[in-house]
Amino acid sequence: MGDSLIAQISYEKAYRHSRMKAARWILDHPETMPELLTLCLDPEQGDLADKGCWALEFVAKEEIGLFYPHMDQFCAGLERITKDQSLRPLAHICELLVLKAYKNNDSMAQQALTPSCKEAIVNNCFDWLITQQKVACQVRAMTCLYYLGTEQDWIHPELIGILKDKMHLGSPGYQARGRKTLQQIDRFRTKS
């Protein structure tokens, strides 16, 4: 790992300012993306991986295109992450990528989301919905699965089943996003 990258993400407190400063540095040094992804997707890195994921989320919000050349690395590493502090930002990045490709019809994002990347995102999103995860991770998974389900017919029926089984047990945020997702699926089916 580059010493400079490690120095940037080794902030003491996870204040927004600290995360944004690290993200700005990464945006100015895009050549560090492979190193950063390696760090973020390695559970052995502990707190450093969490901090890297937080900075990575800010990078994605600012310039999602930096992920495109590294999609295989990003998607392949998702399944190794189980810690909430890393999962939440990674789920948000998945959502940003899917929204850019499907909702915004961005051709570069569509090309970056290869079949293997889509499969990895789908598998992880379903895992996040059926395991004990924080609501932030789960609602992002719902969004990803809705949009990916507009292309793959089997996803929506599975998603509907999970939401109907679990919505009544979920937090108000989970229930609200679940209702919205079910409405989106219903509208999509009506148009199809």
Secondary structure, DSSP 8 states (H G I E B T S, - for coil): --HHHHHHH--SS--HHHHHHHHHHHHH-GGGHHHHHHHHT-GGGTHHHHHHHHHHHHHHHH-GGGGGGGHHHHHHHGGG---HHHHHHHHHHHHHHHIIIIIS--HHHHHHS-HHHHHHHHHHHHHHHHSS--HHHHHHHHHHHHHHHTTSTTHHHHHHHHHHHHGGGS-HHHHHHHHHHHHHHHHHHHH-
